[in-house]
Amino acid sequence: MLNKLWHNISHIGLNNEFSSSKRKNIILSNQINIAMLIIISVLSIFLKVLRIVNDTEMTFASQRLLIIIGICILNLYLSYKRLFILLKISLIFIPAFIFFILSPIVGFVEEESYFYYPYIAIALSVVMQLILHPHKDKTLYVISILYYLTIISLSDNILTHFSPVKYKAAIIVEEFSIFYKVTAVTIFTFIHSSIYYLRILNFRYEKELTETLKKLQNTQANLIQSEKMASLGILTAGVAHEINNPLNYIMGGYNGIEDYLNDKNLNNKETQTLLSIIKTGIDRAAGIVKSLNQFSRDNSAYDEICDIHPIIESCLTMLNSLLKENTTITKEFSTETLIIKGNSGKLHQVFLNIISNAAQSISEKGSISILTFRKENNIYISIKDSGSGIKKENLKKVTDPFFTTKAPGEGTGLGLSISYNIIKEHKGEITIDSKEGMGTSVNITLPI
């Protein structure tokens, strides 16, 4: 039960849209607040018991503990409202202000304060290292360093200025003031330089680990897809071969019937219409077989002559059954032939993935437009749809292996990841622009 309570309070203000680093930062901030709240509450209760036993009045030492308890509760509220900048400012600056500035101002100065104040300030300053990123929160980070350096350097002066009594400790500290300040500042500098260096190393290793993990995921995705495509290629080639044989018989029969009708002078308008229908069906079936053969070609080299327009047309032929009747295909192809050196089978795979994604994103009436053109030494292909679009927070993840927004069983999350890698292997680029509810545009650049 306590673990669940700790978990729930630690996760106040969290959102699934936040990055992992931001989530860690928020959780840590909440946990620091909870720890402070628990420790100071226990200490306040203990001091209360002592006051009752000794019959003494409440001092500012007890009052400032109650103030910090209130600040901790306020911080948790700021986290709940997702006011994270205010939360960080509150955690970093307010406790130090209450202990080292407000206490002397109201006249609460103890003799031992001269000796331990700088080191309590150093301890409190570590909080900023825990919740601030040296680069992302650069301004606040620098201000925090200067803030604590000022408190540590001037703590004895502040105490002496506001103290109602001239303590012996004040005289000793004044006598060795330079040594006192230099020691505290040196310790502060050493601690924060060490933490900063270790954090930079951690960021570097974390980045390398993330990149390595992504490479492993890409390798795994490529292996899965390669195995899948190899099996699919064998199946497709077999199907194409089996269809092609009876198709040749039908084509031979068609030619025989046409010759017979011509020889017997029976080829009138009606028979021509019937023959035309048969020929259209044969041509369509032949086109599908040709597309299947193109798709299933087993070639790992990138030295084939690839004509972009026929590849796209072949993909549209294969996806004809997926394209709904209420989906309009608009082709704005370049008037010149667009040819690159590459892998025809893999380019088929790219366009199949992108066009099928576009078709699946259209629930009712919609359109898919395909634009191609050449500019200098590059070929540009843009495939736009009027479908459901992609959420902003998901846009950066769509090329990650195994990431999918489709329902379970409807997608593996490999299509765009594989397509991205194939385009990179062709020395090209792929970018995706999308707005939720407004459609998606996939733009491909390939060098000639």
N, C-alpha and C positions, 0 to 999 in steps of 0.2 A: 504493500500500500504506500509506504514511504517512498519507494523507488518510483512508483507511478506519479506521485505528487511532485517529486523532484523533476521528473521528466516533463510533466505538464507545465510547470512554472518555467523550466529552462527553455521551453519552446514557445513562450509567449511572443506574439507578434510575427511568428514565422509564416512564410508563404512558400508553397512549392515552386514558385517561379524564381525564387532567389537562387543565386549560384551557391555552390558548396562552400566557398570561402566566406561569403556573406552570412550563410547559415551558421557556420562555426563561430563567426564573430558575434552574432546576436546571441547565440546560446551561451558563449563565454561571458558576455556582458551581463546576461540575466543571472548566471551562476555566481558571478562576483557580487552582484546585488544581494542575492539570496544568502550567500555566505556572510556578507557584512551584516545583513539584517539579523541573522540568527546569532552571530557572535556578539554583536552590540546589544541585542535584546537580552541575552543571557547575562552579559556584564552589567546592564542596567538593573536587572532584577537582583543580582548579587549586591550591588551598591545600595539598592533600596533596602534590602535586608540588613546590611551593615548600619545604615542610617537609623533604622528602627531600633536595632540592638543598642547602638551607642547614643541614641537620642540626639542626633545632629541634624543640621539643616542641609537642604540641597545646595550644592555648589555648582558653579558653571561647568565643571568637569562632567557632572551628571546631566546638566541641561544640554550640553553640546552632543552628548550621546543620543538624547531624545531627538534632537534636531536631525542628526544623521539617520536615525531610524525613519523619520519622516521623509528624508531625501531618498532613501532606498525604496520606500513605497512609491514615491513620485517617479522614480526611475523605471520601476516595473510598469507603471501606468503609461509612461512615455514609450516603452517598448511595445505595450499592447496597442497603442495608437500608431505604432511604426514611425515615431519621430526619433529616428536613430541618431541623427546628428546632435540633437538636444540631449539625448541619453549619454552619448560619449562625452559631451562638454560637461554635463552634470557629474559623471563618474570621475572625470580627470581633475576638474577644477574646484568643485564645491567642498569635498572633504578637506582638502589642503587649506582652502580659504578659512573654513571654520576652525581648524586646529591652529594654524600658524598666523592668521591675520585677525580674525574676529575675536579669538580668546584674549590676546594682548590688548586689543582696542577696548574691550569691556573691563580691563584691569585684572584679568585672571592670568597671573604669571607666577609660576612655581620656580624655585631655585634650580631644581634638577632639569628644568626645561632648557636651560642654556646648554646642557650637555647632550641631551637626546633628541632635541627638535630637528637638527639637520638630518639625522639618520632615519627618523620617522618619515621625513619628507622624501628621502631617497627610496625608502621602502614603498611609500605611496606612489612614487613616480613610475614604478614598474607596471602599474595598471595601464598606463598609456601604451607601453610596449605590447601588452596583451591584446588591446582592443583597437589599436590604430595600425594601419598599413603604412610603412615608411614612404611609399610612392603614391598610392591611391589617396591617402589622407595627408599629403605632404605638408600643406599649410598648417593644419591643426597639429600635426606632429612637431613641426618646428616651434610653433607657439607654445606647445606643452613643455618642450625641452627648455625654452627660455624662461617660462613661468616657474618651473621647479628650480632652475639654476639661480634665479633671482631670490626665491624664498630661502634656498640653502645658503646663499652668499650673505643675505641681509637678516637672517633669523635672529642673530645676537643683537643687531642694531634695533630691530623691531621690539624685541623683548625689553631691552634697556630703555628705549624711548617711552614705552607705555607702562613699564613696571612702577607700581606705587611705592616699592621698597627697593633700596639699593643693596642687592644681595652680594655676598662675598664671591659667589660664582661669577657674577657679572664683572667684578674687578679682575678675576683671574682670566676670564675670556677676553677682556679688553687688552690685558697685558700680552696675551699670545694670539691676538686677533688674526694676524696674517696667517700664522701656522694653522689656526682653527679653521679659517675659511678655505685655505689651499687644500688641507686634508679632506674636508667634506666635498669640495668640488672635484678633487682627483678621484675620490671613491665613486662619486656620481658619474663622472666621465668614463671611468674604467668599466663600471657595471653596464652603462647604456651602450658603450662602444662594443662590448662583448656580446650583448643581447642583439644589437643591430647586425653585427657580423654573422652571428648564428642564424638570425632570421633570413638574411640575404642568402646564406648557404641553403637554408631550408626551402626558400622560394625556388632556388635554382634546381635543387634535387626534385622538388615537387613538380616543376615544369618538365624536367627530363623524364620523370616517372609517368606523367600524364601523356607525354609524347610517345613513350615506349608502349604504354597501354593501348594508345590509339593505333599504333603500328601493328600491335598484336591482334587487335580487333579487326583491323583492315585485312591482315593476313588470314585470319580465321574466316572472315567473310568471303575473301577471294577463294580460299580453298573450298568452302561450302558451295559457293556459286560455281566454281570451276567443275566440281564433281557433278553438281546438279545440271549444268549446261552440257557437260560431256554426255551424261545419260540422256538428256533431252535431245541432244544433237543426233545420237544414234537412233533414238525413237523417231525423230522427225525425218531423218534420212530414209529410214525404213518405210515410214508412212508415205513419203513422197514417191519412193520407188514403186510401192504397191499400187498407188493411185495412178502413177504414170503409165504402167503397163496396160490396164483396161482403157485408159484415156487414149492411148495409141490405137487400140482396136476401134474405139468409137470414131476417132479421126479418120481411120482407114475406111470404116463403113460409111462415114459422111462423104468422103471423096468418091467412093464407089457409087453411092446413090446419086450424087450430083452428076457424075459421068454418065450413068445409066439414063437419067432423065434427059440429059442433053442429047444423047444418042437417039433416044426415042422421040425427041421433040415434045417431051411432056413437061418441060421446065417452064411453067407459067408463073404468074404473079403470086398465086396462092402457095405453090410449092416453094417458090423463092423465099417467101415469108417464113414458112416452116423451117427451111434449111438455115435461114438467117438466125432463127431462135436457137437451133441446135449448135450453130457455129459460135454464137455468143456464149452459150454455156460451156462449150469446149475451151474457148479462149480464157474464160474466167477460171475454170479449173486448172488450165495450164499455167495461168498467172500465179495461182495459189501454190502450185507445185514448185514453180521457179522461186517464189519467195521462200518457201520452206527449205529448198536446197541452198539458197544464199545464206539463210539463217544458220543452217546446220553445218556449214563448211568447217572442217577441222584444220585450222591453220593458226599457229601462234605467232607468225611473223607479222611485221608491220610494213611490208614492202609491196602490198597489193595496190593496184590502181582502183581507187574508190570514187565512184560517181555519186555524189550526195543525193541528187534528185531521185534517181531510180531506187536508192536505198530507202528513202522516205516513202516513196510510192509503194515499195514492197512491204514496208511495215504497215501502211494503211490498209493494204490488201489483206494482210494477216489479221488485222484488228477489226475487220469489217463487221464481224458479228458482235464485237464489244461496243462499237460505236452505235449509239441509240439513233432511232429514226429522227428524233427531235434535236439531234446534235449536228450542227452545220460545220462542215470542214471548209475552211477558206485557205487556198494555197496562193501565196504571192511569191512565186519562185523567180529567181534571177533569170534573165533572158540568156545569159551565157552559161556554159557548162561549168559546173563547180567540181573539180577533181582534186583529190589529195592522195598522198601515199599513206597507207595505213592498213588496218585490219577490217575487212568488210563485215565479217561475221560479228565482231565486237561492236562496230558502229550500228549494225542492225539492232543489237541488244540495247544500246543506248536509246535509240529512237523508239523502240518498242516500249521500254520502261517509261519514258517521258510521256509519250502519247497515251499509253494505257492509264497512267496516273491522271492525266488531264481528263480522259473520258470518264474515269471512275469518280472524279470530283464533281461532275455535273449530274445532279439528281433529277432535274426535269429538263426544261428547254435550255439549250446553251449552244456555245460555239467554240471551236478550236481553230485558231489561225496559225499558219506556218509561213514564216517569212525567211527568205534566204537572199543573201547578196554578198558581193565581193568588194573588199576595200583594201587597196594596196596588196599586201602579201598574206591576207587573212580572209577566211570564209566565215560569215556570220549566219547562224541559224537561230531564229527566235520562235519558240512555240508557246503561244498564249492561250489560256482557256478562261471561260467565264464561270468557273466552278466555285466551290465553297471557300477556296483560299486557305492560307495557313496562318495560324496564330503567330503574332510577333515573337513571343517567347520560344516558339518551336522552330522558327526560321533558321537559326544558327545550327540546329541539331539535325536537320533533314538529311544531311549527307553523312551523318554518323552511322556506323554499322549497327544494325538491329533496331534502329529507332523507327517507329511507325506510329501514326495516329489512327490507323485503321483498326477495326474491331478484331479481337482475337480470331485467328484462323483465316483472316482476309489478306494478310500481308506479313512478310518476313522482316521488313525494314532493311532489305539489302539492295533494292532496285536503284535508288538514287546514289547510294554509297558506291556500288559497283560502277554505275554510269560516271560518277565523278572521277573514279580511278582510271577508267578507260580513256576518258577525255584527257586526263593528265598524262597518260602513257602516249597519247598522240600529240603531246606538247601543246595542248590547248587549254582553254579555260571554260568553266561553267559557272554561271551565276544565277541565283534564283531570287526573283522579286515577287512579293505576294502581300495581299491584304485580306484579312478574314472577311469573307462574304463578297469579295471583289474579284476573285480569280487569281491566277498565278501565271508568271512569265518566266520561262526557262530560256536563258540566253547562252548559246555555245559559240566559242571562237576556236577555229582550227587553222593552223598555219598551212599554207600551200607548199 
